[in-house]
């Protein structure tokens, strides 16, 4: 997990923002906010979690799959970039 250690600060900042978003959902429920407001907050949480997942997966692909032996071909690098792009689109 070397890549997550290198990106630790950025990942932790994302997690802290997610915690704030989840707290907003709790507060909205506690204060009996409108359903639409609660749903928007939940959607924001989901988006934030998906972005965190995409970032960790991208790091995994780049540092564990491509970097293994350091001899990735151009084709493998393109495939990895395509996969990361597809994952980001899917998790959007």
C-alpha positions as CSV (number, residue, x, y, z in Angstrom):
1,X,0.0,0.0,0.0
2,X,2.9,2.3,-0.7
3,X,0.8,4.5,-2.9
4,X,-1.8,5.2,-0.2
5,X,1.0,6.2,2.2
6,X,2.3,8.7,-0.3
7,X,-1.2,10.0,-0.9
8,X,-2.2,9.8,2.8
9,X,-2.8,13.5,3.4
10,X,-5.0,13.9,0.3
11,X,-7.0,10.7,1.1
12,X,-7.5,11.7,4.7
13,X,-8.8,15.1,3.6
14,X,-11.3,13.3,1.4
15,X,-12.4,11.1,4.3
16,X,-12.8,14.1,6.6
17,X,-15.0,15.9,4.0
18,X,-17.1,12.7,3.7
19,X,-17.5,12.6,7.5
20,X,-18.8,16.2,7.3
21,X,-21.2,15.3,4.6
22,X,-22.5,12.3,6.6
23,X,-22.9,14.6,9.6
24,X,-25.0,16.9,7.5
25,X,-27.3,14.0,6.6
26,X,-27.6,13.1,10.3
27,X,-28.4,16.8,11.1
28,X,-30.9,17.0,8.3
29,X,-32.7,13.9,9.6
30,X,-32.5,15.1,13.2
31,X,-34.1,18.5,12.2
32,X,-36.7,16.8,10.0
33,X,-35.5,18.5,6.9
34,X,-37.4,18.1,3.6
35,X,-36.9,14.7,1.8
36,X,-35.4,16.4,-1.2
37,X,-32.7,18.0,1.0
38,X,-31.9,14.7,2.6
39,X,-31.7,13.0,-0.7
40,X,-29.3,15.6,-2.1
41,X,-27.1,15.2,1.0
42,X,-27.1,11.4,0.6
43,X,-26.2,11.8,-3.1
44,X,-23.3,14.1,-2.2
45,X,-22.1,11.4,0.2
46,X,-22.3,8.7,-2.4
47,X,-20.4,10.8,-4.9
48,X,-17.7,11.6,-2.4
49,X,-17.3,7.9,-1.6
50,X,-17.2,7.0,-5.3
51,X,-14.5,9.6,-5.9
52,X,-12.5,8.2,-2.9
53,X,-12.9,4.7,-4.3
54,X,-11.8,5.8,-7.8
55,X,-8.7,7.5,-6.4
56,X,-7.6,4.4,-4.4
57,X,-8.3,2.1,-7.4
58,X,-6.4,4.3,-9.7
59,X,-3.4,4.3,-7.3
60,X,-3.6,0.6,-7.0
61,X,-3.6,0.1,-10.8
62,X,-0.7,2.6,-11.4
63,X,1.5,1.4,-8.5
64,X,0.8,-2.3,-8.2
65,X,-0.2,-3.5,-11.6
66,X,1.8,-1.2,-13.9
67,X,4.8,-0.7,-11.6
68,X,5.4,-4.4,-11.1
69,X,8.9,-4.8,-12.3
70,X,8.7,-1.4,-13.9
71,X,8.5,-2.8,-17.4
72,X,5.0,-1.9,-18.5
73,X,4.6,-1.6,-22.3
74,X,2.9,1.3,-24.0
75,X,-0.1,-0.9,-24.6
76,X,-0.3,-1.8,-21.0
77,X,-0.1,1.8,-19.9
78,X,-2.8,2.8,-22.4
79,X,-5.0,0.0,-21.1
80,X,-4.5,1.1,-17.5
81,X,-5.4,4.7,-18.4
82,X,-8.5,3.5,-20.3
83,X,-9.5,1.3,-17.3
84,X,-9.0,4.2,-14.8
85,X,-11.1,6.5,-17.1
86,X,-13.9,3.9,-17.4
87,X,-13.9,3.4,-13.6
88,X,-14.1,7.2,-13.0
89,X,-17.0,7.4,-15.5
90,X,-18.8,4.5,-13.9
91,X,-18.4,5.8,-10.3
92,X,-19.4,9.3,-11.3
